[in-house]
Amino acid sequence: MGNCGENAYLCKNSKKRLMEFYGDYAAKTDAKGRVFLPAAFRRVLETEGCCQRFVLRADLFQQCLQLYPEELWKQRVRQLHAGMNPWNGNHQALLRSYMSGIEIVELDKSGRLLLTKRKMDAAAITDDVRFMGMLDHIEIWNNEVLDQHLNGMTTTGMDLQELMSDERVREK
């Protein structure tokens, strides 16, 4: 699946554009906790010549899992670490907490990920799961939990209007 070099998360044709994952896909885990990464996401990885190694962690804000291409994760962690003081105990505790529980996972030859029991429990995943493309990473949800979350969002239109009216967002 390509070279896992420093810029593996970038498109091979453009050093400025990140891989982008779009879509909402249903899947099922098997008895061992393996689940097929949706074909649309595998195609993005193949097209971009990226490796099949990922960092899997529980989301900080929602009851789901986050799946990052490994090199993008490394970039994010380096960015976080650069803003921290190594002599500040609170910064070290924050980094330790953030890094705890991550797992490096790889796709098998069939295109499946292994979700450990610990990760499945963290996201209340049983057998029906949903993969949500979130541009630079993928979320993995319990199907029912995601439906409840999406149905509970009653202000999406207003929130987007407020966000997009912010000049800082429009300038990017």
FIPAPA-674090 format. One line per 10 residues: their letters; for each residue x, y, z of N, C-alpha, C, O. Coordinates in nm, 3 decimals, always signed. Each point is the difference from the previous one (the first is absolute). Example, Ala and Ser with C-alpha at 12.3 -4.5 7.8 and 13.67 -1.06 7.14 Angstrom:
# residues 2
AS	+1.319:-0.569:+0.780:-0.089:+0.119:+0.000:+0.090:+0.120:+0.000:+0.104:-0.002:+0.066 ~ -0.139:+0.107:-0.138:+0.082:+0.119:+0.006:-0.077:+0.109:+0.073:+0.051:+0.111:+0.017
This chain:
# residues 172
MGNCGENAYL	+0.081:-0.120:+0.000:-0.081:+0.120:+0.000:+0.085:+0.125:+0.000:-0.046:+0.102:+0.051 ~ +0.159:-0.103:-0.102:+0.078:+0.122:-0.009:+0.096:+0.018:+0.114:+0.001:-0.077:+0.096 ~ +0.079:+0.180:-0.107:+0.102:+0.032:+0.096:-0.061:+0.073:+0.118:-0.081:+0.091:-0.019 ~ +0.118:-0.129:+0.138:-0.052:+0.064:+0.121:+0.095:+0.109:+0.046:+0.033:+0.006:+0.118 ~ +0.010:+0.077:-0.207:+0.095:+0.106:+0.032:-0.063:+0.116:+0.073:-0.118:-0.004:+0.036 ~ +0.198:+0.107:-0.014:-0.040:+0.118:+0.078:-0.130:+0.062:-0.050:-0.080:+0.046:+0.081 ~ +0.057:-0.044:-0.211:-0.119:+0.064:-0.054:-0.101:-0.101:-0.054:-0.073:+0.030:-0.094 ~ +0.069:-0.149:+0.153:-0.087:-0.105:-0.052:-0.146:+0.039:+0.005:-0.080:-0.051:-0.078 ~ +0.043:+0.141:+0.167:-0.140:+0.041:+0.009:-0.036:+0.102:-0.106:-0.118:+0.030:-0.019 ~ +0.217:+0.023:-0.050:-0.028:+0.097:-0.105:-0.025:-0.069:-0.132:+0.046:-0.112:-0.022
CKNSKKRLME	-0.120:+0.178:-0.066:-0.020:-0.052:-0.135:+0.134:-0.009:-0.070:+0.085:+0.087:+0.015 ~ -0.065:-0.193:-0.091:+0.128:-0.014:-0.067:+0.017:+0.103:-0.111:+0.113:+0.029:-0.040 ~ -0.222:+0.028:-0.010:+0.010:+0.099:-0.108:+0.006:+0.143:+0.051:+0.031:+0.091:-0.078 ~ -0.058:-0.068:+0.203:+0.000:+0.135:+0.053:+0.042:-0.002:+0.145:-0.063:-0.068:+0.081 ~ +0.167:+0.138:-0.046:+0.049:+0.004:+0.137:-0.085:+0.092:+0.088:+0.026:+0.010:+0.120 ~ -0.126:+0.055:-0.176:-0.078:+0.096:+0.077:-0.137:-0.053:+0.041:-0.059:+0.052:+0.095 ~ +0.008:-0.152:-0.161:-0.136:-0.047:+0.027:+0.006:-0.130:+0.078:+0.071:-0.093:-0.038 ~ -0.144:+0.086:+0.146:-0.008:-0.121:+0.080:-0.098:-0.099:-0.062:-0.089:+0.038:-0.075 ~ +0.108:-0.165:+0.110:-0.100:-0.100:-0.037:-0.133:+0.044:+0.060:-0.004:+0.064:+0.105 ~ -0.102:-0.098:-0.172:-0.130:+0.038:+0.053:-0.092:-0.121:-0.001:-0.019:-0.065:-0.103
FYGDYAAKTD	-0.038:+0.038:+0.219:-0.094:-0.110:+0.017:-0.140:+0.058:+0.012:-0.026:+0.082:+0.088 ~ -0.063:-0.123:-0.176:-0.139:+0.045:+0.000:-0.092:-0.122:+0.007:+0.035:-0.109:-0.045 ~ -0.150:+0.129:+0.102:-0.103:-0.103:-0.006:-0.036:-0.060:+0.134:+0.068:+0.019:+0.101 ~ -0.177:-0.091:-0.104:-0.060:-0.064:+0.117:-0.030:-0.143:-0.044:-0.087:-0.022:-0.085 ~ +0.157:-0.076:+0.142:-0.011:-0.139:-0.047:-0.028:-0.094:+0.117:+0.063:+0.009:+0.105 ~ -0.157:-0.098:-0.126:-0.033:-0.101:+0.101:+0.086:-0.123:-0.022:+0.039:-0.032:-0.113 ~ -0.009:-0.037:+0.222:+0.079:-0.123:-0.006:-0.035:-0.085:+0.121:-0.072:+0.044:+0.090 ~ +0.124:-0.165:-0.089:-0.022:-0.092:+0.113:+0.135:-0.055:+0.044:+0.087:-0.031:-0.082 ~ -0.072:+0.020:+0.214:+0.120:-0.066:+0.052:-0.025:-0.150:+0.001:-0.114:-0.045:+0.010 ~ +0.221:-0.031:-0.019:-0.014:-0.145:+0.014:+0.023:-0.038:+0.145:+0.020:+0.088:+0.084
AKGRVFLPAA	-0.023:-0.216:-0.053:+0.013:-0.047:+0.138:+0.134:+0.038:+0.063:+0.011:+0.007:+0.122 ~ +0.091:+0.017:-0.205:+0.132:+0.036:+0.051:+0.021:+0.151:+0.009:+0.107:+0.045:+0.043 ~ -0.206:+0.034:-0.082:+0.012:+0.145:+0.005:+0.059:+0.060:-0.126:+0.036:+0.118:-0.002 ~ -0.026:-0.197:-0.104:+0.052:+0.053:-0.126:-0.115:+0.063:-0.078:-0.114:-0.046:+0.004 ~ +0.148:+0.153:-0.076:-0.100:+0.070:-0.080:+0.068:+0.050:-0.127:+0.115:+0.046:+0.003 ~ -0.187:-0.057:-0.114:+0.054:+0.047:-0.127:+0.000:+0.152:-0.002:-0.102:+0.063:+0.027 ~ +0.216:-0.004:-0.061:+0.004:+0.143:-0.026:-0.078:+0.019:-0.130:+0.026:-0.071:-0.097 ~ -0.119:+0.165:+0.092:-0.079:+0.018:-0.122:+0.087:+0.016:-0.124:+0.106:+0.063:+0.004 ~ -0.152:-0.121:-0.113:+0.076:+0.002:-0.125:+0.033:+0.142:-0.044:+0.108:+0.024:-0.053 ~ -0.200:+0.070:+0.075:+0.026:+0.139:-0.039:+0.123:+0.055:+0.073:+0.078:+0.074:-0.059
FRRVLETEGC	-0.061:-0.110:+0.184:+0.115:+0.047:+0.077:+0.127:-0.073:-0.043:+0.108:+0.060:-0.007 ~ -0.120:-0.189:-0.023:+0.117:-0.074:-0.049:+0.047:+0.057:-0.133:+0.120:+0.008:-0.027 ~ -0.216:+0.033:-0.058:+0.038:+0.060:-0.129:+0.075:+0.131:+0.019:+0.095:+0.028:-0.073 ~ -0.135:+0.052:+0.171:+0.073:+0.125:+0.028:+0.144:-0.035:+0.036:+0.094:+0.063:-0.050 ~ -0.075:-0.161:+0.135:+0.135:-0.039:+0.040:+0.081:-0.051:-0.118:+0.117:+0.034:-0.015 ~ -0.180:-0.116:-0.069:+0.070:-0.055:-0.117:+0.034:+0.110:-0.099:+0.111:+0.004:-0.053 ~ -0.206:+0.084:+0.027:+0.021:+0.110:-0.095:+0.114:+0.090:+0.046:+0.080:+0.047:-0.080 ~ -0.075:-0.023:+0.209:+0.100:+0.091:+0.054:+0.132:-0.070:+0.029:+0.095:+0.065:+0.043 ~ -0.087:-0.196:-0.065:+0.123:-0.073:+0.022:+0.043:-0.003:+0.145:+0.119:+0.006:+0.030 ~ -0.215:-0.015:+0.060:+0.030:+0.008:+0.143:+0.004:-0.139:+0.062:-0.058:-0.097:-0.049
CQRFVLRADL	+0.128:+0.093:+0.160:+0.011:-0.127:+0.070:-0.132:-0.034:+0.071:-0.092:+0.082:+0.006 ~ +0.086:-0.201:+0.045:-0.122:-0.049:+0.063:+0.011:-0.002:+0.152:-0.072:-0.074:+0.066 ~ +0.161:+0.153:-0.011:+0.014:+0.009:+0.145:-0.077:+0.122:+0.050:+0.003:+0.107:-0.061 ~ -0.071:-0.127:+0.172:-0.085:+0.103:+0.057:+0.022:+0.008:+0.151:+0.049:-0.093:+0.063 ~ -0.087:+0.207:-0.008:-0.009:+0.015:+0.144:-0.149:+0.001:+0.034:-0.078:+0.076:-0.057 ~ +0.041:-0.161:+0.151:-0.138:-0.013:+0.045:-0.006:+0.046:+0.144:+0.078:-0.044:+0.084 ~ -0.172:+0.133:-0.057:-0.018:+0.048:+0.138:-0.146:+0.030:+0.024:-0.077:+0.022:-0.093 ~ +0.039:-0.020:+0.219:-0.134:+0.044:+0.037:-0.007:+0.151:-0.016:+0.095:+0.071:+0.035 ~ -0.206:-0.022:-0.087:-0.019:+0.143:-0.018:-0.005:+0.068:+0.137:-0.047:-0.058:+0.097 ~ +0.094:+0.182:-0.092:+0.000:+0.075:+0.126:-0.137:+0.056:+0.035:-0.029:+0.026:+0.117
FQQCLQLYPE	-0.056:-0.007:-0.218:-0.126:+0.070:+0.022:-0.125:-0.084:-0.022:-0.105:+0.030:+0.058 ~ +0.113:-0.132:-0.140:-0.117:-0.083:-0.034:+0.031:-0.147:+0.029:+0.116:-0.038:+0.014 ~ -0.219:-0.042:-0.007:+0.018:-0.143:+0.025:+0.022:-0.072:-0.133:-0.087:-0.073:-0.048 ~ +0.204:+0.094:-0.009:+0.038:-0.064:-0.125:+0.151:-0.018:-0.002:+0.070:+0.043:+0.092 ~ -0.020:-0.105:-0.196:+0.143:-0.017:-0.020:+0.046:+0.090:-0.113:-0.077:+0.029:-0.092 ~ +0.201:+0.014:+0.098:+0.060:+0.078:-0.107:+0.112:-0.083:-0.062:+0.080:-0.062:+0.071 ~ -0.076:+0.061:-0.203:+0.100:-0.074:-0.074:+0.077:+0.100:-0.087:-0.056:+0.059:-0.092 ~ +0.183:-0.042:+0.122:+0.085:+0.095:-0.073:+0.106:-0.075:-0.079:+0.057:-0.096:+0.051 ~ -0.030:+0.137:-0.175:+0.120:-0.052:-0.066:+0.120:+0.031:+0.090:+0.011:+0.110:+0.054 ~ +0.077:-0.206:-0.038:+0.107:+0.011:+0.098:+0.084:+0.127:-0.015:+0.030:+0.066:+0.099
ELWKQRVRQL	+0.007:-0.032:-0.220:+0.086:+0.117:-0.018:-0.073:+0.131:+0.034:+0.063:+0.093:+0.052 ~ -0.190:-0.085:-0.079:-0.075:+0.119:+0.040:-0.005:+0.009:+0.152:+0.015:+0.108:+0.056 ~ -0.037:-0.221:+0.010:-0.001:-0.003:+0.146:+0.134:+0.050:+0.055:+0.004:+0.081:+0.093 ~ +0.105:-0.129:-0.152:+0.132:+0.043:+0.046:+0.016:+0.150:-0.014:+0.056:+0.066:+0.088 ~ -0.104:-0.011:-0.198:+0.009:+0.144:-0.022:-0.079:+0.074:+0.108:+0.049:+0.099:+0.055 ~ -0.169:-0.145:-0.026:-0.083:+0.065:+0.102:+0.065:-0.005:+0.138:-0.001:+0.098:+0.073 ~ +0.058:-0.213:-0.039:+0.063:-0.014:+0.131:+0.125:+0.088:+0.010:+0.025:+0.061:+0.104 ~ +0.052:-0.053:-0.211:+0.117:+0.089:-0.001:-0.044:+0.146:+0.020:+0.065:+0.076:+0.072 ~ -0.175:-0.038:-0.137:-0.053:+0.135:+0.014:-0.043:+0.026:+0.145:+0.030:+0.105:+0.056 ~ -0.100:-0.200:+0.003:-0.042:+0.012:+0.139:+0.122:+0.011:+0.092:+0.007:+0.087:+0.087
HAGMNPWNGN	+0.088:-0.177:-0.108:+0.119:-0.005:+0.085:+0.083:+0.128:-0.011:+0.057:+0.046:+0.099 ~ -0.051:+0.012:-0.218:+0.077:+0.123:-0.021:-0.056:+0.116:+0.082:+0.074:+0.092:+0.035 ~ -0.201:-0.095:-0.005:-0.062:+0.107:+0.078:+0.005:-0.024:+0.150:-0.058:+0.076:+0.078 ~ +0.127:-0.182:-0.037:+0.004:-0.034:+0.142:+0.139:+0.027:+0.058:+0.101:-0.006:-0.070 ~ -0.099:+0.035:+0.198:+0.123:+0.018:+0.074:+0.035:-0.133:+0.066:-0.077:-0.050:+0.082 ~ +0.193:-0.010:-0.117:+0.035:-0.130:+0.058:+0.024:+0.006:+0.150:+0.005:-0.104:+0.065 ~ +0.010:+0.223:-0.008:+0.023:+0.014:+0.144:-0.128:+0.037:+0.075:+0.003:+0.028:+0.119 ~ -0.116:-0.030:-0.190:-0.129:+0.030:+0.062:-0.073:-0.132:+0.024:-0.036:-0.071:-0.094 ~ +0.017:+0.040:+0.221:-0.064:-0.126:+0.037:-0.141:-0.015:-0.056:-0.040:-0.110:-0.037 ~ -0.034:+0.220:+0.030:-0.135:-0.006:-0.056:+0.004:-0.033:-0.148:-0.084:-0.075:-0.049
HQALLRSYMS	+0.181:+0.131:-0.024:+0.014:-0.031:-0.143:+0.034:-0.147:-0.019:-0.053:-0.066:-0.089 ~ +0.143:+0.015:+0.172:+0.038:-0.141:-0.011:-0.119:-0.092:+0.031:-0.020:-0.101:-0.067 ~ -0.058:+0.137:+0.167:-0.117:-0.080:+0.036:-0.103:+0.003:-0.113:-0.063:-0.102:-0.031 ~ +0.046:+0.219:-0.032:-0.093:+0.013:-0.112:+0.045:-0.087:-0.117:-0.081:-0.072:-0.059 ~ +0.209:+0.079:+0.025:+0.052:-0.082:-0.110:-0.014:-0.148:+0.032:-0.039:-0.079:-0.086 ~ +0.071:+0.041:+0.208:-0.011:-0.141:+0.040:-0.144:-0.048:-0.013:-0.026:-0.109:-0.050 ~ -0.067:+0.191:+0.095:-0.142:-0.036:-0.010:-0.044:-0.011:-0.145:-0.073:-0.092:-0.037 ~ +0.118:+0.185:-0.045:-0.037:+0.000:-0.142:+0.056:-0.123:-0.072:-0.067:-0.058:-0.086 ~ +0.188:+0.020:+0.120:+0.066:-0.113:-0.067:-0.044:-0.136:+0.056:+0.022:-0.102:-0.065 ~ -0.082:+0.101:+0.182:-0.039:-0.128:+0.059:-0.112:-0.063:-0.081:-0.091:+0.069:-0.048
GIEIVELDKS	+0.098:-0.195:+0.033:-0.107:-0.073:-0.066:+0.003:+0.000:-0.151:-0.090:-0.055:-0.063 ~ +0.193:+0.117:+0.001:+0.004:-0.008:-0.145:+0.049:-0.138:-0.041:+0.075:-0.065:+0.073 ~ -0.120:+0.022:-0.187:+0.044:-0.128:-0.056:+0.039:+0.021:-0.145:-0.068:+0.071:-0.074 ~ +0.178:-0.133:+0.035:+0.039:-0.002:-0.141:-0.068:-0.121:-0.062:+0.017:-0.112:+0.047 ~ -0.094:+0.134:-0.150:-0.071:-0.109:-0.067:+0.035:+0.002:-0.148:+0.032:+0.104:-0.057 ~ -0.039:-0.220:-0.003:+0.027:-0.013:-0.143:-0.114:-0.075:-0.066:-0.066:-0.084:+0.063 ~ +0.044:+0.114:-0.188:-0.096:-0.078:-0.077:+0.062:-0.136:-0.030:+0.119:-0.009:-0.031 ~ -0.199:-0.095:+0.039:+0.050:-0.131:-0.042:-0.013:-0.010:-0.152:-0.045:+0.094:-0.065 ~ +0.083:-0.207:+0.009:-0.002:-0.016:-0.145:-0.140:+0.011:-0.059:-0.016:+0.027:-0.119 ~ -0.085:-0.047:+0.202:-0.139:+0.011:-0.046:-0.057:+0.140:+0.016:-0.113:+0.026:-0.041
GRLLLTKRKM	+0.191:+0.065:+0.100:-0.050:+0.136:+0.019:-0.076:+0.019:+0.130:-0.083:+0.090:+0.012 ~ +0.112:-0.178:+0.086:-0.070:+0.009:+0.129:+0.090:+0.060:+0.107:+0.122:-0.012:-0.004 ~ -0.187:+0.077:+0.100:+0.064:+0.051:+0.122:-0.042:-0.088:+0.115:-0.112:-0.052:+0.002 ~ +0.200:+0.034:+0.094:-0.035:-0.071:+0.122:-0.028:+0.104:+0.108:+0.087:+0.078:+0.036 ~ -0.210:-0.079:+0.014:-0.038:+0.087:+0.111:+0.011:-0.083:+0.128:-0.069:-0.101:+0.015 ~ +0.155:+0.143:+0.077:+0.015:-0.074:+0.124:-0.125:+0.015:+0.085:-0.079:+0.092:-0.019 ~ +0.063:-0.182:+0.112:-0.115:+0.005:+0.090:-0.001:+0.133:+0.076:-0.106:+0.059:+0.021 ~ +0.221:-0.014:+0.021:+0.010:+0.127:+0.073:-0.053:+0.116:-0.084:-0.073:+0.085:+0.051 ~ +0.109:-0.081:-0.177:-0.047:+0.108:-0.088:-0.149:-0.016:-0.030:-0.074:+0.098:-0.002 ~ +0.031:-0.221:-0.021:-0.142:-0.022:-0.026:-0.084:+0.042:+0.120:-0.106:+0.061:-0.016
DAAAITDDVR	+0.153:-0.093:+0.136:-0.072:+0.039:+0.120:-0.004:+0.152:+0.015:-0.103:+0.056:+0.039 ~ +0.214:+0.011:-0.069:+0.006:+0.146:+0.014:-0.103:+0.069:-0.088:-0.053:+0.105:+0.037 ~ +0.024:-0.164:-0.152:-0.096:+0.061:-0.093:-0.134:-0.073:-0.003:-0.082:+0.026:-0.088 ~ +0.060:-0.116:+0.182:-0.124:-0.078:+0.007:-0.028:-0.074:-0.131:-0.116:-0.014:-0.040 ~ +0.220:-0.031:-0.026:-0.015:-0.071:-0.127:-0.027:-0.147:+0.027:+0.071:-0.064:+0.078 ~ -0.173:+0.012:-0.142:-0.030:-0.142:+0.009:+0.024:-0.062:-0.137:+0.110:-0.047:-0.028 ~ -0.210:+0.048:-0.057:+0.022:-0.056:-0.134:-0.030:+0.099:-0.112:+0.071:+0.000:-0.101 ~ -0.173:+0.082:+0.114:-0.032:+0.098:-0.105:+0.077:+0.129:+0.025:-0.017:+0.064:+0.104 ~ +0.102:-0.027:-0.197:+0.081:+0.121:+0.013:-0.022:+0.091:-0.118:-0.050:-0.041:-0.105 ~ +0.087:+0.167:+0.123:-0.004:+0.098:-0.109:+0.135:+0.068:-0.006:+0.059:+0.036:+0.102
FMGMLDHIEI	-0.011:-0.021:-0.223:+0.122:+0.074:-0.027:-0.041:+0.136:-0.054:-0.078:+0.009:-0.095 ~ +0.129:+0.097:+0.155:-0.029:+0.137:-0.044:+0.131:+0.062:-0.046:+0.094:+0.012:+0.078 ~ -0.089:+0.028:-0.206:+0.116:+0.072:-0.049:-0.003:+0.142:+0.054:-0.099:+0.071:-0.018 ~ +0.206:-0.031:+0.082:+0.008:+0.132:+0.062:+0.117:+0.080:-0.058:+0.077:+0.063:+0.072 ~ -0.067:-0.067:-0.204:+0.104:+0.067:-0.077:+0.136:-0.065:+0.022:+0.042:-0.082:-0.082 ~ +0.030:+0.115:+0.191:+0.135:-0.053:+0.017:+0.006:-0.126:+0.085:+0.107:-0.059:+0.014 ~ -0.218:+0.018:+0.042:-0.003:-0.125:+0.078:-0.138:-0.064:-0.013:-0.090:+0.054:-0.065 ~ +0.076:-0.169:+0.125:-0.123:-0.078:-0.008:-0.050:-0.027:+0.142:+0.078:-0.035:+0.088 ~ -0.207:+0.054:-0.067:-0.060:-0.037:+0.128:-0.070:-0.135:-0.016:-0.057:-0.030:-0.105 ~ +0.063:-0.050:+0.212:-0.067:-0.129:+0.003:-0.098:+0.003:+0.117:+0.039:+0.020:+0.115
WNNEVLDQHL	-0.167:-0.038:-0.146:-0.107:+0.014:+0.097:-0.082:-0.128:+0.013:-0.008:-0.080:-0.093 ~ -0.051:+0.062:+0.210:-0.111:-0.091:+0.016:-0.114:+0.062:-0.081:-0.029:+0.119:+0.016 ~ -0.036:-0.196:-0.100:-0.103:+0.052:-0.089:-0.110:+0.075:+0.076:-0.038:+0.110:-0.040 ~ -0.012:-0.168:+0.147:-0.109:+0.063:+0.076:+0.046:+0.127:+0.070:-0.074:+0.098:+0.006 ~ +0.195:-0.098:+0.048:+0.053:+0.118:+0.069:+0.014:+0.116:-0.098:-0.033:+0.114:+0.033 ~ +0.082:-0.142:-0.154:+0.013:+0.105:-0.100:-0.138:+0.055:-0.039:-0.018:+0.121:-0.011 ~ -0.078:-0.210:-0.010:-0.135:+0.047:-0.034:-0.055:+0.091:+0.108:-0.057:+0.105:-0.030 ~ +0.075:-0.144:+0.157:-0.048:+0.084:+0.111:+0.072:+0.134:+0.000:-0.062:+0.105:+0.022 ~ +0.192:-0.107:-0.046:+0.079:+0.123:-0.003:-0.049:+0.093:-0.111:-0.023:+0.118:+0.023 ~ +0.007:-0.173:-0.142:-0.043:+0.083:-0.114:-0.143:+0.050:+0.018:-0.030:+0.114:-0.035
NGMTTTGMDL	-0.058:-0.198:+0.089:-0.138:+0.043:+0.023:-0.010:+0.105:+0.109:-0.095:+0.079:+0.002 ~ +0.192:-0.077:+0.089:-0.001:+0.097:+0.109:+0.056:+0.136:-0.039:-0.009:+0.095:+0.077 ~ +0.065:-0.087:-0.196:+0.059:+0.128:-0.045:-0.108:+0.081:-0.070:-0.028:-0.020:-0.119 ~ -0.032:+0.110:+0.193:-0.111:+0.078:-0.056:+0.043:+0.136:-0.052:-0.079:+0.068:-0.066 ~ +0.202:-0.028:+0.093:+0.043:+0.135:-0.040:+0.108:-0.002:-0.107:+0.068:+0.101:-0.018 ~ -0.051:-0.209:-0.053:+0.108:-0.011:-0.097:+0.001:+0.116:-0.099:+0.105:+0.060:-0.023 ~ -0.218:-0.029:-0.036:-0.006:+0.109:-0.097:+0.041:+0.132:+0.060:+0.077:+0.075:-0.060 ~ -0.128:-0.045:+0.178:+0.034:+0.127:+0.064:+0.147:+0.003:+0.041:+0.066:+0.103:-0.013 ~ -0.015:-0.215:+0.063:+0.141:-0.006:+0.039:+0.091:+0.020:-0.121:+0.100:+0.070:+0.010 ~ -0.135:-0.131:-0.122:+0.081:+0.017:-0.122:-0.007:+0.144:-0.049:+0.100:+0.056:-0.043
QELMSDERVR	-0.218:+0.004:+0.050:-0.015:+0.139:-0.042:+0.090:+0.090:+0.084:+0.069:+0.087:-0.053 ~ -0.069:-0.108:+0.183:+0.082:+0.082:+0.089:+0.149:-0.022:-0.029:+0.076:+0.097:-0.007 ~ -0.036:-0.221:-0.009:+0.140:-0.031:-0.028:+0.045:+0.060:-0.132:+0.106:+0.062:-0.007 ~ -0.186:-0.079:-0.097:+0.040:+0.048:-0.132:-0.008:+0.153:-0.012:+0.060:+0.057:-0.091 ~ -0.132:+0.008:+0.181:-0.005:+0.146:-0.004:+0.121:+0.060:+0.071:+0.023:+0.121:-0.008 ~ +0.054:-0.202:+0.077:+0.121:+0.046:+0.067:+0.108:+0.025:-0.105:+0.037:-0.091:-0.075 ~ +0.014:+0.213:+0.069:+0.098:+0.037:-0.102:+0.125:-0.087:+0.004:+0.060:-0.027:-0.104 ~ -0.020:-0.016:+0.223:+0.120:-0.083:+0.010:-0.016:-0.130:-0.074:+0.095:-0.050:-0.059 ~ -0.214:-0.007:+0.061:-0.027:-0.126:-0.069:-0.001:+0.024:-0.150:+0.058:-0.079:-0.075 ~ -0.122:+0.185:+0.030:-0.010:+0.028:-0.142:+0.135:+0.031:-0.063:+0.020:-0.025:-0.118
EK	+0.073:+0.080:+0.197:+0.131:+0.039:-0.054:+0.089:-0.121:-0.027:+0.095:+0.012:-0.078 ~ -0.119:-0.124:+0.138:+0.087:-0.118:-0.014:-0.013:-0.064:-0.133:+0.067:-0.100:-0.027
